[in-house]
Amino acid sequence: MTTLAGGLLRLWTKNRERTRTAEEKASATTGGSLSQEPVVVWQAANPMEAQIVKGRLQSAGIPAIVRGEAMGRIYGFVYGGLAERDVLVPAPLAESAEELLSEEIEWDCDSAPQL
C-alpha cells in the first residue's frame, strides 16, 4: 500500500509542476516575477528630456531606463518621431514615479550665483 501511495504522490507532484502559472515559473527561474516588467511612465520628445526625467527618478531612488528608436540614436535626431524616448520603471514603482513626475518643481532664482 505504501508503494501505491508513494507512486500517487509522485504523480500528483509531477502534474502540479506542469500546471504552475507562467508567473511562478518566471519567479523560480529568474528570481523575479512578471510584475517586475518595466512600464512606460514618461514619453519624452527628445533624448535630453528623457535623461533629465531618468535622473530625477534615480535621485528619488527609483530605477529607470530610457528606450528609444535606434535610428534616432544612429543619426543623432533631436526632434521628430525618431527622437522620441520612453522612460521606463519597474511596474511596482510606476505609481510612485508618476506622482513624483507630476509634482511641480519650484526654483529659487534668488540664490543663483551671480556671474
N, C-alpha and C positions, 0 to 999 in steps of 0.2 A: 504494500500500500504506500510506503514512503517513496518508492521509486516512481510510482504513478504521480504522487503529489509533487515530487521534485521536477518531473517532466512537465507537468502542467504549469508549475511556477516559471520554469524556463521559457515555455511557450508564451505565457502571458507577458513576461518581461520583454521578449522579442517583439511582440505585437505592440506593446506600449511604446517601445523605442521607435518603431516605424511610424507611429501616429503622432509623434511630437510635432508641435507647430513650428513654423519657419522661424519665429522669434526665439523659441527655445534653442533651436539648432544654432542660430547665429550667436546667441549668448554663450553656448557651450564651446563653439569653435573659435570665436574671435574675442571673447572676453567682454563683449558689449551686447547691446540689443538693437533691434531695428529702430527703436525710439530715439537712438542717438544720431540718426541720419541728419545731415545738415539741411537747414531750411533757409530760404532767402528772407532777410529782414530789411534789406535796402537795395534799391536799384539805382545805381549811380550813373550819371550822364557821361562821366569820363574817369580815367584811371586815378587822377589826383583826388577827386571827390571820394572814390572808393577807398583809397588809402587813408584819408582823413577819418572816414567813418570806422574803418577797421581799427585805427589807432585809438579812437575814442572808446570803442568796445573793449579793446585789450587793456586800456588803462583802468577800466572798471572791473577787470578780472574775467571778462567774457571772451573765450577763444573765438577767433573769427578768421575766415579765409575769403579771398577775393577770386571770383571766377568770371572769365570773360571770353570773348571770341578771339581765337588765336590770330586771325588775320589782322585784327586791330593792333595786337602787340607787334607782329612782324613789321607792319608798315608804319607803326607809331601814330595811329589815328588818335586825335584828341577830342573829336566831336563826331556826331553821327551814330548810326546804329552799330557800327563795328567798334566804336569806342566805349560803348556801354559796358558796365561791370555789375555783377551781383555780389553782395556781401552776404555770406552765409555763417550761421552759428548752429551749434547742436540744438536739436529740437526742444529738449527740456529748458534751454536758456532763451528760447526765442521771445517769449513774452517779456522777460526782463530786458532783453536787448531792445525790443520795440519801445518799451517805456522809457528807457534811457535815451534813445534817439529822438523821442517825441518831446523831451524836455527842452525848454528854451535856455540858451546859454546867455548869461549877462556878462558883458565885457566891461572891465573897469579901465576906461580910456585915460583917466586922470593919472593913473600910476604908471603909465607907459614911459619909458626912458626918453628924454629929450635929446635929439641929435643936433 
